[in-house]
């Protein structure tokens, strides 16, 4: 558990990969890091361009 209302569960382990499940209130956004970074770059007014890392 993370805090009182977020739970992370290992759903499956296959080789060197793991699938996880995340349970959180609907007002909390849960994104993979690559999705989060892409959305930050695409946000209007971010001062970044999509090609930069």
C-alpha positions in Angstrom: 0.0 0.0 0.0 1.0 3.6 -0.7 -0.7 5.8 1.8 -4.2 4.7 2.9 -5.9 4.6 -0.5 -3.5 3.4 -3.2 -2.6 -0.3 -3.5 -0.1 -1.9 -5.9 -0.4 -5.6 -6.5 2.0 -7.9 -8.5 -0.4 -9.7 -10.9 2.0 -11.8 -12.9 5.7 -12.5 -13.2 7.0 -13.9 -16.5 10.7 -14.1 -17.0 12.2 -10.7 -16.2 8.9 -8.9 -16.6 6.2 -8.2 -14.0 2.6 -7.1 -14.5 1.2 -4.9 -11.8 -2.2 -3.8 -10.8 -2.9 -0.4 -9.2 -6.0 0.5 -7.2 -6.5 4.2 -6.5 -9.4 6.6 -6.1 -10.7 7.9 -9.5 -9.4 11.5 -8.8 -5.8 10.2 -8.8 -4.2 9.9 -12.3 -2.0 6.8 -12.8 0.3 6.8 -15.9 3.4 4.9 -17.0 6.4 7.2 -17.0 6.7 7.2 -20.8 3.0 8.3 -21.1 3.5 11.0 -18.4 6.6 12.4 -20.1 4.9 12.5 -23.5 1.9 14.3 -22.1 4.2 16.9 -20.4 5.9 17.6 -23.7 2.6 17.9 -25.6 1.0 20.2 -23.0 0.4 23.7 -24.4 2.8 26.3 -22.9 5.3 23.7 -21.7 8.1 25.4 -23.6 9.2 22.0 -24.9 8.9 20.4 -28.3 8.0 16.8 -28.8 11.4 16.0 -30.3 13.5 17.0 -27.3 14.3 14.7 -24.4 
